[in-house]
Amino acid sequence: MRIEKKLLAGIFGGCIGFVVGVVAGGYFGLIVGGTFLGGFDIYENIGLEGYELAAYIFAIIGALAGTFLGIMVALKHYKRTKK
């Protein structure tokens, strides 16, 4: 079975975007959480510090956004190089 190059480009772009999105989102979450949520005592209620919770949430958001952006960029690059 032959996989089309367009599909393969989208898969690779999505994988790269996923990894970059998780790392960037987690880092941004640590910055935001440490800055704005560091003073709250939410550890007693949910068992996580504020910066940990923000890092997890932003990592998930970053993974979703990075995946979609990676696919879009890869397909756009594929169309440009196809000509």
Residue frames relative to the residue before (quaternion, step in Angstrom):
aa qw qx qy qz dx dy dz
M 1.0000 0.0000 0.0000 0.0000 0.00 0.00 0.00
R 0.2554 -0.7859 0.5515 0.1140 3.55 -0.81 1.02
I 0.2637 -0.7573 0.5796 0.1446 3.54 -0.83 1.03
E 0.4650 -0.6803 0.4891 0.2858 3.55 -0.87 0.91
K 0.5593 -0.6264 0.4328 0.3279 3.54 -1.09 0.73
K 0.6034 0.5599 -0.3582 0.4406 3.58 1.10 -0.62
L 0.6581 0.4967 -0.2997 0.4800 3.56 0.98 -0.85
L 0.6520 0.5190 -0.3060 0.4604 3.55 0.98 -0.85
A 0.6340 0.5192 -0.3259 0.4714 3.58 1.02 -0.78
G 0.6552 0.5114 -0.3098 0.4618 3.59 0.99 -0.79
I 0.6483 0.5123 -0.3174 0.4654 3.57 1.01 -0.79
F 0.6752 0.4795 -0.2998 0.4736 3.59 0.88 -0.91
G 0.6479 0.5169 -0.3161 0.4616 3.57 0.97 -0.79
G 0.6544 0.5108 -0.3061 0.4660 3.57 1.03 -0.78
C 0.6541 0.5108 -0.3120 0.4626 3.58 1.00 -0.81
I 0.6659 0.4821 -0.3014 0.4831 3.57 0.92 -0.88
G 0.6558 0.5106 -0.3061 0.4642 3.58 0.97 -0.83
F 0.6152 0.5501 -0.3391 0.4517 3.58 1.07 -0.72
V 0.6892 0.4801 -0.2830 0.4630 3.58 0.82 -1.00
V 0.6719 0.4832 -0.2979 0.4757 3.57 0.90 -0.92
G 0.6531 0.5280 -0.3118 0.4443 3.59 1.00 -0.78
V 0.6420 0.5127 -0.3265 0.4672 3.58 1.00 -0.78
V 0.6859 0.4806 -0.2908 0.4626 3.58 0.85 -0.94
A 0.6960 0.4657 -0.2817 0.4683 3.58 0.81 -0.96
G 0.6638 0.5030 -0.3064 0.4610 3.59 0.96 -0.81
G 0.6477 0.5110 -0.3145 0.4695 3.57 0.99 -0.78
Y 0.6508 0.5064 -0.3106 0.4728 3.57 0.98 -0.84
F 0.6605 0.4918 -0.3047 0.4785 3.57 0.92 -0.89
G 0.6364 0.5296 -0.3230 0.4585 3.58 1.05 -0.74
L 0.6352 0.5161 -0.3336 0.4679 3.58 1.04 -0.71
I 0.6486 0.5103 -0.3192 0.4659 3.57 1.01 -0.79
V 0.6941 0.4625 -0.2763 0.4775 3.57 0.81 -1.01
G 0.6833 0.4939 -0.2942 0.4501 3.58 0.89 -0.90
G 0.6715 0.4889 -0.3030 0.4672 3.56 0.97 -0.78
T 0.6793 0.4925 -0.2891 0.4609 3.54 1.07 -0.70
F 0.8257 0.2723 -0.1137 0.4808 3.57 0.70 -1.06
L 0.7768 0.3485 -0.1906 0.4887 3.60 1.02 -0.65
G 0.4440 0.7279 -0.4349 0.2897 3.58 1.26 0.01
G 0.6979 0.4935 -0.2743 0.4405 3.59 1.05 -0.64
F 0.6029 0.5665 -0.3683 0.4242 3.59 1.19 -0.30
D 0.3282 -0.7312 0.5653 0.1951 3.56 -1.09 0.72
I 0.1619 0.8070 -0.5498 0.1422 3.57 0.41 1.17
Y 0.4333 0.7029 -0.4578 0.3295 3.59 1.27 -0.02
E 0.6489 0.5342 -0.3134 0.4419 3.58 1.02 -0.80
N 0.7084 0.4661 -0.2618 0.4609 3.59 1.08 -0.68
I 0.8394 0.1750 -0.0654 0.5104 3.61 0.75 -0.97
G 0.5156 -0.6801 0.4018 0.3319 3.60 1.21 -0.14
L 0.6841 0.3954 -0.2869 0.5416 3.59 1.26 0.24
E 0.4677 -0.6291 0.5317 0.3206 3.53 -1.17 0.58
G 0.6604 -0.5330 0.3592 0.3883 3.56 -1.21 0.41
Y 0.6822 0.4842 -0.3000 0.4585 3.57 0.94 -0.83
E 0.6138 0.5369 -0.3500 0.4611 3.62 1.11 -0.59
L 0.6602 0.5081 -0.2994 0.4651 3.55 0.92 -0.92
A 0.6615 0.4927 -0.3063 0.4753 3.58 0.94 -0.85
A 0.6370 0.5253 -0.3373 0.4523 3.61 0.99 -0.76
Y 0.6617 0.4994 -0.3119 0.4642 3.61 0.93 -0.81
I 0.6754 0.4941 -0.2989 0.4586 3.57 0.87 -0.93
F 0.6920 0.4633 -0.2818 0.4766 3.58 0.89 -0.90
A 0.6036 0.5436 -0.3656 0.4545 3.61 1.10 -0.55
I 0.6474 0.5014 -0.3164 0.4789 3.59 1.01 -0.75
I 0.6568 0.4960 -0.3060 0.4784 3.58 0.95 -0.88
G 0.6624 0.5095 -0.2979 0.4613 3.56 0.97 -0.88
A 0.6303 0.5322 -0.3354 0.4550 3.59 1.04 -0.72
L 0.6708 0.4869 -0.3015 0.4712 3.58 0.93 -0.84
A 0.6905 0.4693 -0.2830 0.4721 3.56 0.85 -0.95
G 0.6623 0.5164 -0.3067 0.4480 3.58 0.95 -0.84
T 0.6260 0.5370 -0.3387 0.4528 3.57 1.04 -0.73
F 0.6950 0.4661 -0.2801 0.4704 3.56 0.83 -0.95
L 0.6588 0.4940 -0.3119 0.4739 3.58 0.97 -0.79
G 0.6388 0.5297 -0.3261 0.4527 3.58 1.01 -0.77
I 0.6450 0.5043 -0.3165 0.4790 3.58 1.00 -0.79
M 0.6676 0.5059 -0.3089 0.4505 3.58 0.88 -0.91
V 0.6738 0.4863 -0.3001 0.4684 3.60 0.90 -0.87
A 0.6558 0.5135 -0.3174 0.4533 3.59 0.95 -0.84
L 0.6811 0.4729 -0.2982 0.4728 3.59 0.91 -0.83
K 0.6266 0.5211 -0.3369 0.4715 3.57 1.07 -0.68
H 0.6532 0.4946 -0.3035 0.4864 3.58 1.00 -0.81
Y 0.6313 0.5348 -0.3343 0.4513 3.59 1.01 -0.75
K 0.6614 0.4997 -0.3101 0.4655 3.59 0.94 -0.86
R 0.6609 0.5131 -0.3113 0.4505 3.58 1.02 -0.80
T 0.7229 0.4240 -0.2499 0.4849 3.61 0.96 -0.78
K 0.5420 0.6408 -0.3919 0.3769 3.58 1.23 -0.34
K 0.6164 0.6054 -0.3335 0.3774 3.59 1.07 -0.77
